Amino acid sequence: MRDLLFFLSSLLVNDIDKLTIKEVENNFSKKFLIKVSKNDIKNIIGKEGKTIKTIRNIISMASVLKGNKRKIPIEIIDE
């Protein structure tokens, strides 16, 4: 999952060196944190949030294929 999210995000950002994906696990859930530079946030979010919604849908479908029945939250953090 993390590799897929990194691949999708790396296609959208200009500064790949500042792109980091962190997986945070709690008791029964996990979420991903995308850390990008301030200039690349607009590329990840997209117009009216359509790009991040699509990324979330792709990650959700990949998790369903792996047998997970829960959505995996994705948060964007700027440097």
Secondary structure, 3 states (H helix, E strand, C coil): CHHHHHHHHHCCCCCHHHCEEEEEECCCCEEEEEEECHHHHHHHHCHHHHHHHHHHHHHHHHHHHCCCCCCCCEEEEEC
